[in-house]
Amino acid sequence: MRIILDTNVLVSALRSDMGASYKIVSQLPSEHFQIALTVPLYLEYQAVLTRPENMTGASNRNDIFNFLRYLCSIAHQQKVFFLWRPRLGDPEDDMVLEAAIASQSRYIVTHNLRHFSDRGIEEQFGITPVSPQNFLHLIED
């Protein structure tokens, strides 16, 4: 099954090795799921993860770029041919939704469920927004 990881999940995973976000990222590659990646989503990952406030602990810019290269090497790389904008309140969230639609992902794993809920996404596209913790429960069942 394909999934999209919202940028906030990667930020959370890099900041702490104690939470569900880290557990998801540490399972990559997984026999239970494959992340999908688009160029716009990759560029957002890069822009956000290399902000000084997100490079905590021992991580530095080079570590972040190595991590992103690794994600690219294991991800399903998806081209987006159709934009669904404006669909959500935030253009960055529209980009995440477009990646999920184009890659036929089943889940958007995010900490910002309210950004994706009550928008008919699940009904129209069959994509379920889910928290990292709930996603772990889904793949463990």
DSSP file (Angstrom, degrees, kcal/mol; ACC not computed):
  #  RESIDUE AA STRUCTURE BP1 BP2  ACC     N-H-->O    O-->H-N    N-H-->O    O-->H-N    TCO  KAPPA ALPHA  PHI   PSI    X-CA   Y-CA   Z-CA
    1    1 A M              0   0    0      0, 0.0    33,-2.5     0, 0.0     2,-0.3   0.000 360.0 360.0 360.0 139.6    0.0    0.0    0.0
    2    2 A R  E     -a   34   0A   0    102,-0.4   104,-2.7    31,-0.2   105,-1.0  -0.674 360.0-179.5 -93.2 147.7    1.2    3.5   -0.8
    3    3 A I  E     -ab  35 107A   0     31,-2.3    33,-2.4    -2,-0.3     2,-0.5  -0.947  23.0-134.0-138.3 160.4    1.2    6.4    1.6
    4    4 A I  E     - b   0 108A   0    103,-2.1   105,-3.0    -2,-0.3     2,-0.7  -0.973  16.3-147.5-112.0 131.1    2.1   10.0    1.7
    5    5 A L  E     - b   0 109A   0     -2,-0.5   105,-0.2    31,-0.4     2,-0.1  -0.890  17.0-135.8 -96.7 117.6    4.1   11.3    4.6
    6    6 A D    >>  -     0   0    0    103,-2.8     3,-1.6    -2,-0.7     4,-1.0  -0.386  25.0-111.7 -65.5 151.2    3.2   14.9    5.4
    7    7 A T  H 3> S+     0   0    0      1,-0.3     4,-2.3     2,-0.2     3,-0.3   0.834 115.0  64.2 -56.3 -35.4    6.3   17.1    6.0
    8    8 A N  H 3> S+     0   0    0      1,-0.2     4,-2.1     2,-0.2    -1,-0.3   0.780  97.2  57.3 -63.7 -24.7    5.3   17.5    9.7
    9    9 A V  H <> S+     0   0    0     -3,-1.6     4,-2.3   100,-0.3    -1,-0.2   0.903 107.7  46.4 -70.4 -41.2    5.8   13.7   10.2
   10   10 A L  H  X S+     0   0    0     -4,-1.0     4,-2.2    -3,-0.3    -2,-0.2   0.904 111.4  51.7 -67.4 -40.3    9.4   13.9    9.0
   11   11 A V  H  X S+     0   0    0     -4,-2.3     4,-1.7     1,-0.2    -2,-0.2   0.941 111.6  47.4 -59.1 -46.7   10.0   17.0   11.2
   12   12 A S  H  X S+     0   0    0     -4,-2.1     4,-1.7     1,-0.2    -2,-0.2   0.898 110.6  51.9 -61.6 -41.8    8.7   15.1   14.2
   13   13 A A  H  < S+     0   0    0     -4,-2.3    -1,-0.2     1,-0.2    -2,-0.2   0.868 111.3  47.1 -64.4 -36.8   10.7   12.0   13.3
   14   14 A L  H  < S+     0   0    0     -4,-2.2    -1,-0.2     1,-0.2    -2,-0.2   0.790 111.8  51.0 -76.2 -26.8   13.9   14.0   13.1
   15   15 A R  H  < S+     0   0    0     -4,-1.7     2,-0.4     1,-0.2    -2,-0.2   0.798 121.2  18.3 -80.7 -28.9   13.3   15.9   16.4
   16   16 A S     <  -     0   0    0     -4,-1.7     3,-0.3    -5,-0.2    -1,-0.2  -0.997  47.9-159.3-147.9 138.2   12.6   12.8   18.5
   17   17 A D  S    S+     0   0    0     -2,-0.4    -4,-0.1     1,-0.2    -3,-0.1   0.171  86.3  75.1 -97.1  17.6   13.2    9.1   18.4
   18   18 A M  S    S+     0   0    0      4,-0.0    -1,-0.2    -5,-0.0     2,-0.1   0.615  81.8  74.4-102.6 -15.7   10.5    8.4   20.9
   19   19 A G  S  > S-     0   0    0     -3,-0.3     4,-1.8    -7,-0.2     5,-0.1  -0.293  88.1 -99.4-103.5-178.9    7.3    8.9   18.8
   20   20 A A  H  > S+     0   0    0      1,-0.2     4,-2.3     2,-0.2     5,-0.2   0.837 117.0  60.0 -65.2 -35.7    5.2    7.2   16.2
   21   21 A S  H  > S+     0   0    0      1,-0.2     4,-2.3     2,-0.2    -1,-0.2   0.935 107.1  46.0 -60.2 -45.8    6.6    9.4   13.4
   22   22 A Y  H  > S+     0   0    0      1,-0.2     4,-2.8     2,-0.2    -1,-0.2   0.900 110.1  54.4 -62.7 -40.9   10.1    8.1   14.1
   23   23 A K  H  X S+     0   0    0     -4,-1.8     4,-0.7     2,-0.2    -1,-0.2   0.895 109.2  48.0 -62.5 -39.7    8.9    4.5   14.3
   24   24 A I  H >< S+     0   0    0     -4,-2.3     3,-1.1     2,-0.2     4,-0.3   0.959 114.4  45.1 -63.8 -50.9    7.3    4.9   10.8
   25   25 A V  H >< S+     0   0    0     -4,-2.3     3,-1.5     1,-0.3    -2,-0.2   0.872 109.1  56.3 -63.1 -37.3   10.4    6.4    9.3
   26   26 A S  H 3< S+     0   0    0     -4,-2.8    -1,-0.3     1,-0.3    -2,-0.2   0.676  99.6  61.5 -71.1 -14.9   12.7    3.8   11.0
   27   27 A Q  T << S+     0   0    0     -3,-1.1    -1,-0.3    -4,-0.7    -2,-0.2   0.517  83.7 152.8 -85.5  -5.2   10.7    1.0    9.3
   28   28 A L    <   +     0   0    0     -3,-1.5     2,-0.1    -4,-0.3     6,-0.1  -0.517  56.6  37.4 -76.2 139.1   11.6    2.2    5.8
   29   29 A P  S    S-     0   0    0      0, 0.0     2,-0.4     0, 0.0     5,-0.1   0.676  91.6-177.7 -72.1 153.9   11.7    0.4    3.6
   30   30 A S        -     0   0    0      3,-0.8    -2,-0.1    -2,-0.1    -3,-0.0  -0.889  38.0-145.2-122.2 147.5    8.7   -1.6    4.8
   31   31 A E  S    S+     0   0    0     -2,-0.4    -1,-0.1     1,-0.2     3,-0.1   0.608 104.0  54.4 -79.7 -12.2    6.9   -4.7    3.5
   32   32 A H  S    S+     0   0    0      1,-0.2     2,-0.3    -3,-0.0    -1,-0.2   0.722 119.0   6.1 -94.2 -24.3    3.7   -3.1    4.8
   33   33 A F        -     0   0    0    -30,-0.0    -3,-0.8     2,-0.0     2,-0.4  -0.990  54.2-148.3-156.1 158.7    3.8    0.2    3.0
   34   34 A Q  E     -a    2   0A   0    -33,-2.5   -31,-2.3    -2,-0.3     2,-0.2  -1.000  22.8-130.1-130.8 133.4    5.7    2.3    0.5
   35   35 A I  E     -a    3   0A   0     -2,-0.4    41,-2.8   -33,-0.2     2,-0.4  -0.570  18.1-144.9 -79.8 148.0    6.0    6.0    0.6
   36   36 A A  E     -d   76   0B   0    -33,-2.4   -31,-0.4    39,-0.2     2,-0.4  -0.872  16.0-167.7-110.1 148.2    5.2    8.0   -2.6
   37   37 A L  E     -d   77   0B   0     39,-2.8    41,-3.0    -2,-0.4     2,-0.3  -0.999   9.4-169.6-141.4 136.1    7.1   11.1   -3.4
   38   38 A T     >  -     0   0    0     -2,-0.4     4,-2.7    39,-0.2     5,-0.2  -0.794  38.4-109.0-115.9 164.6    6.6   13.9   -6.0
   39   39 A V  H  > S+     0   0    0     39,-0.4     4,-2.6    -2,-0.3     5,-0.2   0.945 118.9  48.9 -60.4 -48.7    9.1   16.7   -6.9
   40   40 A P  H  > S+     0   0    0      0, 0.0     4,-1.9     0, 0.0    -1,-0.2   0.904 113.0  48.0 -59.5 -38.4    7.0   19.4   -5.2
   41   41 A L  H  > S+     0   0    0      2,-0.2     4,-2.7     1,-0.2    -2,-0.2   0.914 110.8  50.8 -67.5 -41.9    6.7   17.3   -2.0
   42   42 A Y  H  X S+     0   0    0     -4,-2.7     4,-2.7     1,-0.2    -1,-0.2   0.921 109.3  51.4 -59.3 -44.0   10.5   16.5   -2.1
   43   43 A L  H  X S+     0   0    0     -4,-2.6     4,-2.5     1,-0.2    -1,-0.2   0.868 110.1  49.1 -64.0 -36.0   11.2   20.3   -2.4
   44   44 A E  H  X S+     0   0    0     -4,-1.9     4,-2.8    -5,-0.2     5,-0.4   0.937 109.7  51.6 -67.4 -44.9    9.0   21.0    0.5
   45   45 A Y  H  X S+     0   0    0     -4,-2.7     4,-2.9     1,-0.2     5,-0.3   0.947 112.9  46.5 -52.1 -49.2   10.7   18.3    2.6
   46   46 A Q  H  X S+     0   0    0     -4,-2.7     4,-1.5     1,-0.2    -2,-0.2   0.928 113.5  47.0 -61.7 -47.7   14.1   19.8    1.7
   47   47 A A  H  < S+     0   0    0     -4,-2.5    -1,-0.2     1,-0.2    -2,-0.2   0.907 119.5  38.8 -62.8 -43.2   13.0   23.4    2.4
   48   48 A V  H >< S+     0   0    0     -4,-2.8     3,-1.4     1,-0.2     6,-0.2   0.923 114.5  50.5 -76.7 -44.9   11.5   22.6    5.8
   49   49 A L  H 3< S+     0   0    0     -4,-2.9    -1,-0.2    -5,-0.4    -2,-0.2   0.758 107.8  54.3 -69.1 -23.2   13.9   20.0    7.1
   50   50 A T  T 3< S+     0   0    0     -4,-1.5    -1,-0.3    -5,-0.3    -2,-0.2   0.375  78.4 116.6 -93.6   5.7   16.9   22.2    6.4
   51   51 A R  S X> S-     0   0    0     -3,-1.4     3,-1.8     1,-0.1     4,-0.8  -0.506  77.3-119.9 -66.2 142.1   15.6   25.2    8.4
   52   52 A P  G >4 S+     0   0    0      0, 0.0     3,-0.9     0, 0.0    -1,-0.1   0.862 112.0  57.2 -53.9 -38.6   17.9   25.8   11.4
   53   53 A E  G 34 S+     0   0    0      1,-0.2    -4,-0.1     3,-0.0     3,-0.1   0.706 107.5  49.2 -68.5 -17.2   15.1   25.2   13.9
   54   54 A N  G <4 S+     0   0    0     -3,-1.8     2,-1.3    -6,-0.2    -1,-0.2   0.541  89.9  82.3 -98.2  -8.3   14.5   21.7   12.5
   55   55 A M    <<  +     0   0    0     -3,-0.9     2,-0.2    -4,-0.8    -1,-0.2  -0.664  66.8 158.8 -96.1  80.5   18.2   20.6   12.5
   56   56 A T    >   +     0   0    0     -2,-1.3     3,-1.6   -42,-0.1     2,-0.1  -0.534  43.3   2.4-100.6 166.1   18.3   19.6   16.1
   57   57 A G  T 3  S-     0   0    0      1,-0.2   -42,-0.0    -2,-0.2    -2,-0.0  -0.343 128.3 -20.3  63.9-134.8   20.7   17.3   17.9
   58   58 A A  T 3  S+     0   0    0     -2,-0.1    -1,-0.2     2,-0.0     2,-0.1   0.490 104.9 113.3 -88.5  -4.2   23.5   15.9   15.8
   59   59 A S    <   +     0   0    0     -3,-1.6     2,-0.3   -45,-0.1     3,-0.0  -0.427  39.5 174.9 -74.5 143.6   21.8   16.4   12.5
   60   60 A N     >  -     0   0    0     -2,-0.1     4,-2.3     1,-0.0     5,-0.2  -0.798  49.5 -84.8-133.3 179.0   23.3   18.9   10.0
   61   61 A R  H  > S+     0   0    0     -2,-0.3     4,-2.5     1,-0.2     5,-0.2   0.882 127.3  51.6 -55.3 -42.7   22.5   19.9    6.5
   62   62 A N  H  > S+     0   0    0      1,-0.2     4,-2.3     2,-0.2    -1,-0.2   0.899 108.6  51.2 -63.6 -41.1   24.5   17.1    5.0
   63   63 A D  H  > S+     0   0    0      2,-0.2     4,-2.4     1,-0.2    -1,-0.2   0.907 110.0  50.3 -60.8 -42.0   22.7   14.5    7.2
   64   64 A I  H  X S+     0   0    0     -4,-2.3     4,-2.6     1,-0.2    -2,-0.2   0.932 110.6  48.3 -63.7 -45.9   19.3   15.9    6.0
   65   65 A F  H  X S+     0   0    0     -4,-2.5     4,-2.4     1,-0.2    -1,-0.2   0.885 111.2  50.8 -64.4 -37.6   20.3   15.7    2.3
   66   66 A N  H  X S+     0   0    0     -4,-2.3     4,-2.1     2,-0.2    -1,-0.2   0.916 110.9  49.2 -63.3 -42.5   21.6   12.1    2.8
   67   67 A F  H  X S+     0   0    0     -4,-2.4     4,-2.4     2,-0.2    -2,-0.2   0.919 111.8  48.5 -61.8 -44.4   18.3   11.2    4.5
   68   68 A L  H  X S+     0   0    0     -4,-2.6     4,-2.4     2,-0.2    -2,-0.2   0.886 109.5  52.1 -66.0 -38.4   16.3   12.8    1.6
   69   69 A R  H  X S+     0   0    0     -4,-2.4     4,-1.9     2,-0.2    -1,-0.2   0.904 109.2  51.2 -62.3 -39.8   18.4   11.0   -1.0
   70   70 A Y  H  X S+     0   0    0     -4,-2.1     4,-1.4     2,-0.2    -2,-0.2   0.936 108.0  51.5 -61.8 -46.5   17.6    7.8    0.9
   71   71 A L  H >X S+     0   0    0     -4,-2.4     4,-1.8     1,-0.2     3,-0.5   0.922 109.5  50.8 -56.5 -43.8   13.9    8.6    0.8
   72   72 A C  H 3< S+     0   0    0     -4,-2.4    -1,-0.2     1,-0.2    -2,-0.2   0.873 106.8  55.0 -61.0 -36.6   14.1    9.2   -3.0
   73   73 A S  H 3< S+     0   0    0     -4,-1.9    -1,-0.2     1,-0.2    -2,-0.2   0.774 118.6  31.7 -71.1 -25.4   15.9    5.8   -3.4
   74   74 A I  H << S+     0   0    0     -4,-1.4    -1,-0.2    -3,-0.5    -2,-0.2   0.574 101.4  95.0-107.0 -11.9   13.2    3.8   -1.7
   75   75 A A  S  < S-     0   0    0     -4,-1.8     2,-0.7    -5,-0.2   -39,-0.2  -0.390  81.1-110.6 -82.5 155.8   10.1    5.9   -2.6
   76   76 A H  E     -d   36   0B   0    -41,-2.8   -39,-2.8    -2,-0.1     2,-0.7  -0.784  38.3-139.7 -76.9 117.3    7.6    5.4   -5.4
   77   77 A Q  E     -d   37   0B   0     -2,-0.7     2,-0.4   -41,-0.2   -39,-0.2  -0.747  24.1-169.3 -90.4 118.8    8.4    8.5   -7.5
   78   78 A Q        -     0   0    0    -41,-3.0   -39,-0.4    -2,-0.7     2,-0.3  -0.891  16.3-146.7-116.1 132.3    5.2    9.9   -8.9
   79   79 A K        -     0   0    0     -2,-0.4     2,-0.6   -41,-0.1   -41,-0.0  -0.731  16.5-140.7 -89.2 146.2    4.7   12.6  -11.5
   80   80 A V        +     0   0    0     -2,-0.3     3,-0.1     1,-0.1    19,-0.1  -0.944  26.6 168.5-110.7 121.6    1.7   14.9  -11.0
   81   81 A F        +     0   0    0     -2,-0.6     2,-0.4     1,-0.2    -1,-0.1   0.521  64.7  47.0-108.2  -9.3   -0.2   15.8  -14.2
   82   82 A F        -     0   0    0     16,-0.1     2,-0.4     2,-0.0    -1,-0.2  -0.996  68.0-147.2-139.3 131.4   -3.3   17.4  -12.7
   83   83 A L        -     0   0    0     -2,-0.4    12,-0.1    -3,-0.1    11,-0.0  -0.827   3.3-163.6-100.0 135.7   -3.7   20.0  -10.0
   84   84 A W        +     0   0    0     -2,-0.4    -1,-0.1    10,-0.2    11,-0.0  -0.051  37.1 179.4-103.7  28.8   -6.7   19.9   -7.7
   85   85 A R        +     0   0    0      1,-0.2    -2,-0.1     2,-0.1     0, 0.0  -0.544  52.4  24.6 -92.1 153.0   -6.2   23.5   -6.4
   86   86 A P  S    S+     0   0    0      0, 0.0    -1,-0.2     0, 0.0     3,-0.1   0.528  82.3 120.2 -82.5 128.7   -7.6   25.1   -4.5
   87   87 A R  S    S+     0   0    0      1,-0.1     2,-0.2     3,-0.1    -2,-0.1   0.688  71.1  36.7-115.6 -40.8   -9.1   22.3   -2.6
   88   88 A L  S    S-     0   0    0      2,-0.2    -1,-0.1     1,-0.0     6,-0.1  -0.583  87.9-104.4-111.9 174.0   -7.8   22.8    0.9
   89   89 A G  S    S+     0   0    0     26,-0.3     3,-0.1    -2,-0.2    26,-0.0   0.728 104.6  51.7 -72.4 -22.1   -7.1   25.9    3.0
   90   90 A D  S >> S-     0   0    0     25,-0.2     4,-1.9     1,-0.1     3,-0.7  -0.968  72.1-143.8-122.1 125.9   -3.4   25.7    2.6
   91   91 A P  H 3> S+     0   0    0      0, 0.0     4,-1.8     0, 0.0    -1,-0.1   0.823 104.1  58.3 -57.2 -31.3   -1.6   25.4   -0.8
   92   92 A E  H 3> S+     0   0    0      1,-0.2     4,-1.4     2,-0.2     5,-0.1   0.874 106.1  48.8 -65.8 -35.7    1.1   23.2    0.8
   93   93 A D  H <> S+     0   0    0     -3,-0.7     4,-2.6     2,-0.2    -1,-0.2   0.858 105.8  57.3 -70.8 -34.9   -1.7   20.8    1.9
   94   94 A D  H  X S+     0   0    0     -4,-1.9     4,-2.8     1,-0.2   -10,-0.2   0.901 104.7  52.6 -58.6 -40.1   -3.1   20.9   -1.7
   95   95 A M  H  X S+     0   0    0     -4,-1.8     4,-1.9     2,-0.2    -1,-0.2   0.889 108.8  49.0 -63.7 -39.7    0.3   19.7   -2.8
   96   96 A V  H  X S+     0   0    0     -4,-1.4     4,-2.1     2,-0.2    -2,-0.2   0.925 112.4  48.3 -64.9 -45.0    0.2   16.8   -0.4
   97   97 A L  H  X S+     0   0    0     -4,-2.6     4,-2.7     1,-0.2    -2,-0.2   0.916 109.6  52.4 -62.0 -44.0   -3.3   15.9   -1.5
   98   98 A E  H  X S+     0   0    0     -4,-2.8     4,-2.6     1,-0.2     5,-0.2   0.888 108.9  50.5 -60.8 -39.0   -2.2   16.0   -5.2
   99   99 A A  H  X S+     0   0    0     -4,-1.9     4,-2.1     2,-0.2    -1,-0.2   0.911 111.5  48.4 -63.5 -41.9    0.7   13.7   -4.5
  100  100 A A  H  <>S+     0   0    0     -4,-2.1     5,-2.4     2,-0.2     4,-0.5   0.909 113.8  46.0 -65.9 -42.2   -1.7   11.2   -2.8
  101  101 A I  H ><5S+     0   0    0     -4,-2.7     3,-1.1     3,-0.2    -2,-0.2   0.955 114.2  47.1 -65.2 -50.1   -4.2   11.3   -5.6
  102  102 A A  H 3<5S+     0   0    0     -4,-2.6    -2,-0.2     1,-0.3    -1,-0.2   0.863 116.8  43.2 -61.9 -37.2   -1.6   10.9   -8.4
  103  103 A S  T 3<5S-     0   0    0     -4,-2.1    -1,-0.3    -5,-0.2    -2,-0.2   0.460 106.7-125.3 -88.7  -0.6    0.1    8.1   -6.6
  104  104 A Q  T < 5 +     0   0    0     -3,-1.1  -102,-0.4    -4,-0.5    -3,-0.2   0.895  45.1 179.7  54.9  42.4   -3.1    6.4   -5.6
  105  105 A S      < -     0   0    0     -5,-2.4  -102,-0.2    -6,-0.2    -1,-0.2  -0.418  28.5-149.3 -71.6 149.1   -2.0    6.4   -2.0
  106  106 A R  S    S+     0   0    0   -104,-2.7    22,-2.6     1,-0.2     2,-0.3   0.778  76.0  29.2 -88.8 -30.1   -4.4    5.0    0.5
  107  107 A Y  E     -bc   3 128A   0   -105,-1.0  -103,-2.1    20,-0.2     2,-0.6  -0.966  55.0-151.6-134.5 147.6   -3.3    7.2    3.4
  108  108 A I  E     -bc   4 129A   0     20,-1.8    22,-2.7    -2,-0.3     2,-0.7  -0.984  24.8-151.7-108.5 113.9   -1.9   10.6    4.1
  109  109 A V  E     +bc   5 130A   0   -105,-3.0  -103,-2.8    -2,-0.6     2,-0.3  -0.794  35.5 146.0 -91.1 118.2    0.0   10.3    7.4
  110  110 A T        -     0   0    0     20,-2.3     3,-0.2    -2,-0.7    -2,-0.1  -0.980  57.3-140.5-151.1 155.1   -0.1   13.7    9.1
  111  111 A H  S    S+     0   0    0     -2,-0.3     2,-0.7     1,-0.2     3,-0.2   0.549  99.0  69.9 -89.2 -11.4   -0.2   15.4   12.4
  112  112 A N    >>  +     0   0    0      1,-0.2     3,-1.3    18,-0.1     4,-0.6  -0.521  54.5 155.3-105.8  63.6   -2.6   18.0   10.9
  113  113 A L  H >>  +     0   0    0     -2,-0.7     4,-1.6     1,-0.3     3,-1.3   0.851  68.9  63.0 -59.3 -35.5   -5.7   15.8   10.5
  114  114 A R  H 34 S+     0   0    0      1,-0.3    -1,-0.3    -3,-0.2    -2,-0.1   0.784  94.7  61.6 -64.1 -24.9   -8.0   18.9   10.6
  115  115 A H  H <4 S+     0   0    0     -3,-1.3   -26,-0.3     1,-0.2    -1,-0.3   0.783 116.7  30.2 -68.8 -25.2   -6.4   20.2    7.5
  116  116 A F  H X< S+     0   0    0     -3,-1.3     3,-0.5    -4,-0.6     5,-0.4   0.531 101.6  93.5-111.7 -10.2   -7.6   17.2    5.5
  117  117 A S  T 3< S+     0   0    0     -4,-1.6    11,-0.0     1,-0.2    -3,-0.0  -0.435  81.9  22.6 -87.3 161.6  -10.8   16.2    7.3
  118  118 A D  T 3  S+     0   0    0     -2,-0.1    -1,-0.2     1,-0.1    -4,-0.0   0.782  92.4 103.6  57.8  31.5  -14.3   17.2    6.4
  119  119 A R  S <  S-     0   0    0     -3,-0.5    -1,-0.1   -31,-0.0    -2,-0.1   0.272  95.0-110.2-120.7   7.0  -13.3   17.9    2.8
  120  120 A G  S  > S+     0   0    0      3,-0.1     4,-2.8     4,-0.0     5,-0.3   0.654  76.2 134.2  73.9  15.3  -14.7   14.8    1.2
  121  121 A I  H  >>S+     0   0    0     -5,-0.4     4,-2.6     1,-0.2     6,-0.9   0.924  71.5  44.9 -64.6 -45.8  -11.2   13.5    0.5
  122  122 A E  H  >5S+     0   0    0      4,-0.2     4,-1.4     3,-0.2    -1,-0.2   0.921 117.4  44.6 -66.5 -42.7  -12.0   10.0    1.7
  123  123 A E  H  45S+     0   0    0      2,-0.2    -2,-0.2     1,-0.2    -1,-0.2   0.922 122.2  35.8 -67.8 -44.4  -15.3    9.8   -0.2
  124  124 A Q  H  <5S+     0   0    0     -4,-2.8    -2,-0.2     1,-0.1    -3,-0.2   0.875 135.4  17.8 -79.3 -38.0  -14.1   11.3   -3.4
  125  125 A F  H  <5S-     0   0    0     -4,-2.6    -3,-0.2    -5,-0.3    -2,-0.2   0.541  92.1-121.8-115.8  -9.3  -10.6    9.9   -3.7
  126  126 A G     << +     0   0    0     -4,-1.4     2,-0.5    -5,-0.6    -4,-0.2   0.775  67.0 135.8  71.0  25.5  -10.5    6.9   -1.2
  127  127 A I        -     0   0    0     -6,-0.9    -1,-0.3   -20,-0.0   -20,-0.2  -0.926  41.5-154.5-110.9 127.2   -7.6    8.5    0.7
  128  128 A T  E     -c  107   0A   0    -22,-2.6   -20,-1.8    -2,-0.5     2,-0.3  -0.887   9.3-140.8-106.0 120.8   -7.8    8.5    4.5
  129  129 A P  E     +c  108   0A   0      0, 0.0     2,-0.3     0, 0.0   -20,-0.2  -0.640  34.1 173.5 -72.7 134.2   -5.9   11.1    6.5
  130  130 A V  E     -c  109   0A   0    -22,-2.7   -20,-2.3    -2,-0.3   -18,-0.1  -0.997  32.2-115.5-146.4 145.1   -4.5    9.4    9.6
  131  131 A S     >  -     0   0    0     -2,-0.3     4,-2.5   -22,-0.2     5,-0.2  -0.386  35.4-110.5 -73.6 158.3   -2.2   10.3   12.4
  132  132 A P  H  > S+     0   0    0      0, 0.0     4,-2.2     0, 0.0     5,-0.2   0.910 119.0  50.9 -56.0 -42.6    1.2    8.5   12.7
  133  133 A Q  H  > S+     0   0    0      1,-0.2     4,-1.7     2,-0.2     5,-0.1   0.923 111.6  46.3 -63.6 -43.9    0.1    6.6   15.8
  134  134 A N  H  > S+     0   0    0      1,-0.2     4,-2.1     2,-0.2    -1,-0.2   0.862 109.5  55.5 -67.2 -34.2   -3.1    5.4   14.1
  135  135 A F  H  X S+     0   0    0     -4,-2.5     4,-2.2     2,-0.2     5,-0.2   0.917 105.3  52.2 -63.6 -41.5   -1.2    4.4   11.0
  136  136 A L  H  X S+     0   0    0     -4,-2.2     4,-1.5     1,-0.2    -1,-0.2   0.905 108.4  51.0 -59.9 -40.6    1.1    2.2   13.1
  137  137 A H  H  X S+     0   0    0     -4,-1.7     4,-1.2     1,-0.2    -1,-0.2   0.897 108.4  53.3 -62.4 -39.3   -2.0    0.6   14.6
  138  138 A L  H  < S+     0   0    0     -4,-2.1     3,-0.3     1,-0.2    -2,-0.2   0.912 112.4  41.9 -63.0 -43.3   -3.3   -0.1   11.0
  139  139 A I  H  < S+     0   0    0     -4,-2.2    -1,-0.2     1,-0.2    -2,-0.2   0.702 111.5  55.9 -81.4 -16.8   -0.2   -1.8    9.8
  140  140 A E  H  <        0   0    0     -4,-1.5    -1,-0.2    -5,-0.2    -2,-0.2   0.698 360.0 360.0 -84.2 -19.3    0.3   -3.8   13.0
  141  141 A D     <        0   0    0     -4,-1.2    -1,-0.2    -3,-0.3    -2,-0.2   0.471 360.0 360.0 -77.8 360.0   -3.2   -5.3   12.8
